[in-house]
Amino acid sequence: MSWVERDLKVIWHPYTQMKTALPPVPIVRGEGACLFDENGRKYIDAVSSWWVNIHGHSHPYIAQKVAEQLTKLEHVIFAGFTHPTAIELAERLLNILPGNQQKAFYSDNGSTAVEVAIKMCLQYWHNKGDKRIKILAFKNAYHGDTFGAMAVSGRSAFTAAFDSLLFEVEFIDLPDKHNIQNLIAQISNLKSNLACFIFEPLVQGAGGMLMYEAKYLNELMAHCRKEGVLLIADEIFTGFGRTGKPFACDHLTEQPDIMCFSKGLTGGTMALGLTTCTQQIFDAFLSDDRLKTLFHGHSFTANPVACSAALASMYLFLDDTTEINIKKG
Ligand SMILES: Cc1ncc(COP(=O)(O)O)c(C=O)c1O
């Protein structure tokens, strides 16, 4: 049996109507920007395998670092234990993020990085005894497929079967010069109830590459900050050079309170999620009262092999030639 025949017997693919879809392309090798099937046919990976791959497939430096890590420590529980690769990665990343990002919380993928960000905000207010429970998001947003991430995403075919179970979110239009004052007024009306505002900075990827200007996002962010609304920048798609600077937030003058990363974090090699936050948010969880703890984690939180891929990717990303190549692109 061919790979395709064997696949069709046992596999259920994501976002795929299995009744009508074309058979999947069996890929057996990747190199640079290209993928190869079992017959040696070459494909340009123009979607960077869902926007995750930033240095090319099977990069030898990342492969070497992952192989080294595998023979040292493949995994360790991350509550009560730590390991050098997770620490070094958090140090390196925080060093290149907006200055207010002080703490890093690991998870497994983009959706979980968003879940963590939402939980941080909602529990921040809960821990402070404030009843802010509403979330503000953009129409057409996409933040992932788990329930919290779906709730803050635009309602679509992706969410249709679950809409009645998703918590209510205030959705606003992308800002522009015509509607910015209206949007600010809308936020003012909701302010005492708003826990946070989550957004994909400058471009909504899955929504259809919908671009909007830094100037108006800055205005919305500044207004939210004035009203005490926490700001979550979902950089899962835009992070690691996708908008010409390391992060889309580097185009802004305002800084978010929380940032979400995945996809390019490991150079596209392995699944890893990361949510960073300010000292102020972290401090709201410090207490002798156990109930103020952030009770969130995954079996593979901060997996050392994924962290080693991310560290290697970061090393390549911060190399001068990468910046030159981005500018050329
Ligand atoms: C902006 C944004 N947030 C979150 C996600 C979800 O990430 P994941 O697919 O790793 O769960 C995506 C995925 O496309 C995304 O583009």
The ligand as a Gaussian input file, in Angstrom:
#p B3LYP/6-31G(d) Opt

LIG

0 1
 C       -2.629000      34.771000      15.693000
 C       -2.782000      33.315000      16.050000
 N       -3.047000      32.976000      17.319000
 C       -3.179000      31.699000      17.697000
 C       -3.056000      30.671000      16.784000
 C       -3.226000      29.243000      17.229000
 O       -2.001000      28.578000      17.236000
 P       -1.968000      26.986000      17.208000
 O       -2.400000      26.586000      15.836000
 O       -0.526000      26.637000      17.478000
 O       -2.868000      26.484000      18.273000
 C       -2.789000      30.980000      15.443000
 C       -2.666000      29.916000      14.441000
 O       -2.741000      30.132000      13.254000
 C       -2.647000      32.333000      15.066000
 O       -2.409000      32.697000      13.789000

